[in-house]
Amino acid sequence: MSDLAQIFLPPLEIADRADTAYTLRRPTPRRILVARAEAQAHEWARFWFNPQEVKDWLAHHPRIQPYVAAALRDAGITPHQATANTRTPRGFVHRLPIAIRVAAGDITAQEAAAELQGMNPS
């Protein structure tokens, strides 16, 4: 198993314990968990992320899709910057952070980078 896949694999103590809310449900077999982790790792690897980059993105945005993270990265936005709530031209704060707005298709990654640049002029 690759280093990247290990990021997505739950620890044994979590994977093996029975969920208290669903006592009739059997624990997921380890081979299925490994297959899922490998599939997730493959998706991130398709966009040339290394394990540390994946950890950084998932630490800030646990459910972010790799293509969204790649678009933000390619626009020069870091995982931390993608958590920012920018202001509208009229001065109101956007309710959602940049990463979610890009994922929803409200703005492009390039527009997000421009908004960030507007917040912090150099």
The 8 nearest C-alpha neighbors of each residue, nearest first, counted from 0:
[[1, 4, 2, 5, 37, 33, 3, 36],
 [0, 2, 4, 3, 5, 37, 40, 6],
 [3, 1, 5, 4, 50, 0, 6, 40],
 [2, 4, 50, 1, 5, 40, 6, 49],
 [5, 3, 40, 37, 36, 1, 6, 2],
 [4, 6, 8, 2, 7, 3, 1, 36],
 [7, 5, 4, 3, 8, 2, 54, 50],
 [8, 6, 36, 5, 4, 9, 39, 40],
 [7, 9, 5, 36, 6, 10, 33, 32],
 [10, 8, 14, 13, 7, 11, 32, 6],
 [11, 9, 13, 12, 14, 8, 15, 5],
 [10, 12, 14, 13, 15, 9, 16, 29],
 [11, 13, 15, 10, 14, 16, 9, 17],
 [14, 12, 11, 10, 15, 16, 9, 17],
 [13, 15, 11, 12, 16, 9, 10, 26],
 [16, 14, 12, 13, 11, 26, 17, 27],
 [15, 17, 13, 14, 12, 18, 26, 11],
 [18, 16, 26, 19, 15, 22, 25, 24],
 [17, 19, 21, 20, 22, 16, 24, 26],
 [20, 18, 21, 22, 17, 16, 23, 24],
 [19, 21, 18, 22, 17, 23, 24, 16],
 [22, 20, 24, 23, 18, 19, 17, 25],
 [21, 23, 24, 19, 20, 18, 17, 25],
 [24, 22, 21, 25, 17, 18, 20, 19],
 [25, 23, 21, 22, 26, 17, 18, 27],
 [24, 26, 27, 23, 17, 22, 28, 18],
 [27, 25, 17, 15, 28, 24, 16, 14],
 [26, 28, 25, 29, 31, 32, 14, 15],
 [29, 27, 31, 30, 26, 32, 15, 14],
 [28, 30, 32, 31, 33, 27, 14, 15],
 [31, 29, 33, 32, 28, 34, 27, 35],
 [32, 30, 34, 33, 29, 28, 35, 27],
 [31, 33, 29, 35, 30, 34, 36, 8],
 [32, 34, 36, 30, 31, 35, 37, 29],
 [35, 33, 31, 37, 36, 32, 30, 38],
 [36, 34, 38, 32, 33, 37, 31, 39],
 [35, 37, 7, 4, 33, 39, 8, 38],
 [36, 38, 4, 40, 34, 35, 39, 41],
 [39, 37, 41, 35, 40, 36, 34, 42],
 [40, 38, 36, 42, 41, 37, 35, 43],
 [39, 41, 4, 37, 43, 42, 38, 3],
 [40, 42, 44, 38, 39, 43, 37, 45],
 [43, 41, 39, 45, 40, 44, 38, 65],
 [42, 44, 40, 65, 45, 41, 46, 48],
 [43, 45, 47, 41, 46, 48, 42, 40],
 [46, 44, 42, 43, 47, 41, 48, 65],
 [45, 47, 44, 43, 48, 69, 65, 66],
 [48, 46, 44, 45, 49, 43, 69, 42],
 [49, 47, 44, 46, 43, 52, 53, 50],
 [48, 50, 52, 51, 53, 47, 44, 3],
 [51, 49, 3, 53, 52, 54, 48, 2],
 [52, 50, 54, 53, 49, 55, 48, 3],
 [53, 51, 55, 49, 54, 50, 48, 56],
 [52, 54, 50, 56, 51, 55, 57, 48],
 [53, 55, 51, 57, 52, 56, 58, 50],
 [56, 54, 52, 58, 53, 57, 51, 59],
 [57, 55, 53, 78, 59, 58, 54, 60],
 [56, 58, 61, 60, 54, 59, 55, 53],
 [59, 57, 55, 56, 60, 54, 61, 53],
 [58, 60, 57, 56, 78, 61, 79, 55],
 [59, 61, 57, 63, 62, 58, 56, 78],
 [62, 60, 57, 63, 58, 59, 56, 64],
 [61, 63, 60, 64, 57, 59, 56, 65],
 [64, 62, 60, 61, 65, 68, 67, 57],
 [63, 65, 67, 66, 68, 62, 102, 43],
 [66, 64, 68, 43, 67, 69, 63, 42],
 [65, 67, 69, 68, 64, 70, 46, 43],
 [68, 66, 70, 69, 65, 64, 102, 71],
 [67, 69, 65, 71, 66, 70, 72, 64],
 [70, 68, 72, 66, 67, 71, 73, 65],
 [71, 69, 67, 73, 72, 68, 108, 66],
 [70, 72, 74, 68, 76, 108, 69, 73],
 [71, 73, 69, 75, 76, 74, 70, 68],
 [72, 74, 70, 75, 71, 69, 76, 108],
 [75, 73, 71, 72, 109, 76, 108, 112],
 [76, 74, 72, 73, 71, 77, 112, 109],
 [77, 75, 72, 71, 74, 80, 81, 112],
 [76, 78, 80, 79, 72, 81, 75, 71],
 [79, 77, 81, 56, 80, 59, 55, 76],
 [80, 78, 77, 81, 82, 59, 83, 76],
 [81, 79, 77, 82, 83, 78, 76, 115],
 [80, 82, 98, 97, 78, 79, 83, 77],
 [81, 83, 96, 80, 79, 97, 98, 84],
 [84, 82, 96, 81, 80, 97, 85, 79],
 [83, 85, 96, 93, 95, 97, 92, 82],
 [84, 86, 93, 92, 83, 114, 87, 115],
 [87, 85, 92, 91, 90, 93, 88, 84],
 [86, 88, 90, 91, 89, 92, 93, 85],
 [87, 89, 90, 86, 91, 114, 92, 85],
 [90, 88, 87, 91, 86, 92, 93, 85],
 [91, 89, 87, 86, 88, 92, 85, 93],
 [90, 92, 87, 86, 89, 93, 88, 85],
 [93, 91, 86, 85, 94, 87, 84, 90],
 [94, 92, 84, 95, 85, 86, 91, 87],
 [93, 95, 92, 84, 96, 85, 91, 86],
 [96, 94, 93, 84, 99, 100, 97, 98],
 [97, 95, 84, 82, 83, 98, 99, 100],
 [96, 98, 100, 81, 99, 83, 82, 101],
 [99, 97, 81, 101, 100, 96, 102, 82],
 [98, 100, 102, 101, 97, 96, 103, 95],
 [99, 101, 97, 103, 105, 102, 98, 106],
 [102, 100, 104, 106, 98, 99, 103, 107],
 [103, 101, 99, 104, 100, 67, 98, 105],
 [104, 102, 100, 101, 105, 99, 106, 98],
 [103, 105, 101, 106, 102, 100, 107, 99],
 [106, 104, 100, 103, 101, 107, 102, 99],
 [107, 105, 101, 104, 110, 100, 111, 108],
 [106, 108, 110, 109, 101, 111, 104, 105],
 [107, 109, 111, 71, 110, 70, 74, 101],
 [108, 110, 112, 111, 107, 74, 113, 71],
 [111, 109, 113, 107, 112, 108, 106, 114],
 [112, 110, 108, 114, 109, 113, 115, 107],
 [111, 113, 109, 115, 110, 114, 116, 108],
 [112, 114, 116, 110, 111, 115, 117, 109],
 [115, 113, 117, 111, 116, 112, 110, 118],
 [116, 114, 118, 112, 117, 113, 111, 119],
 [115, 117, 113, 119, 114, 118, 120, 112],
 [118, 116, 114, 115, 119, 120, 113, 112],
 [119, 117, 115, 116, 120, 114, 85, 86],
 [120, 118, 116, 117, 121, 115, 114, 113],
 [119, 121, 116, 117, 118, 115, 114, 113],
 [120, 119, 116, 117, 118, 115, 113, 114]]
